[in-house]
Amino acid sequence: MGNTSWVQLCSTSTEWEARVLCGRLQEEGVPVQIVLGGASVYALTIGPLAAVHVYVAEEFLAAAQEIIKEMDINAAHFNKLFTFDDRLN
């Protein structure tokens, strides 16, 4: 996967939310990476510096978006947890 092109799938406000999503995507064979916000070493937990970004291999983007849609959680709650990058749609 050295030549893999990664694209941002979404951002979350906490690392555990990103890890839950990451685990679900990995179960389906989607290559995924988590990138912590710039201030993670300072333990900031609010604001844009606390954001945790979820990236997937570009060729798996559509599959990852479909998996998210199929996840069995309340859509309103999900939308509060995750902020999607509209540039990808």
C-alpha positions in Angstrom: 0.0 0.0 0.0 3.0 2.2 -0.5 1.4 4.0 -3.5 -2.0 4.3 -1.9 -3.8 7.6 -2.4 -5.7 8.5 0.8 -8.8 10.7 0.9 -10.6 12.1 4.0 -13.8 10.3 4.7 -14.9 12.3 7.7 -13.8 14.0 10.9 -14.9 13.3 14.5 -14.6 15.2 17.7 -13.1 12.3 19.7 -10.6 9.6 19.0 -12.9 6.9 20.3 -15.6 7.8 17.7 -13.0 7.6 15.0 -11.7 4.2 16.3 -15.3 2.8 16.3 -15.8 3.8 12.7 -12.3 2.6 11.8 -13.0 -0.8 13.2 -16.3 -1.1 11.3 -14.6 -0.2 8.0 -11.7 -2.6 8.6 -14.2 -5.4 9.2 -15.4 -4.8 5.6 -11.8 -4.8 4.2 -11.5 -1.0 3.8 -8.0 0.3 4.3 -8.3 3.1 6.8 -6.1 5.5 8.7 -6.8 7.8 11.6 -5.0 11.2 11.8 -5.2 13.0 15.1 -5.6 16.8 15.1 -2.6 19.0 15.5 -3.1 19.6 19.2 -3.5 16.0 20.3 -0.2 16.1 22.2 -1.7 18.9 24.3 -4.8 16.9 25.1 -7.2 19.5 23.7 -10.7 18.0 23.5 -12.7 20.8 21.9 -12.5 22.9 18.8 -10.9 22.2 15.5 -7.5 21.4 17.0 -9.2 18.4 18.7 -10.5 17.0 15.5 -9.7 13.4 14.5 -9.7 12.7 10.8 -10.6 9.4 9.2 -8.9 8.6 5.8 -9.6 5.7 3.5 -7.8 4.5 0.4 -9.3 6.5 -2.5 -10.6 3.4 -4.4 -12.6 2.4 -1.3 -14.2 5.8 -0.7 -17.6 4.9 -2.2 -17.7 1.6 -0.4 -16.8 3.4 2.9 -19.6 5.9 2.4 -22.0 3.1 1.8 -20.9 1.2 4.9 -21.5 4.3 7.0 -25.0 4.6 5.5 -25.8 1.0 6.4 -24.5 1.3 10.0 -27.3 0.6 12.5 -27.2 3.9 14.4 -29.6 6.9 14.7 -28.9 9.2 11.7 -29.4 12.3 13.7 -27.0 11.2 16.3 -24.5 10.1 13.6 -24.6 13.5 12.0 -23.8 15.1 15.3 -20.7 12.9 15.7 -19.3 13.1 12.2 -18.6 16.1 9.9 -18.3 15.0 6.3 -16.0 16.7 3.9 -18.5 18.0 1.3 -15.7 18.5 -1.3 -15.7 14.7 -1.8 -19.4 14.6 -2.9 
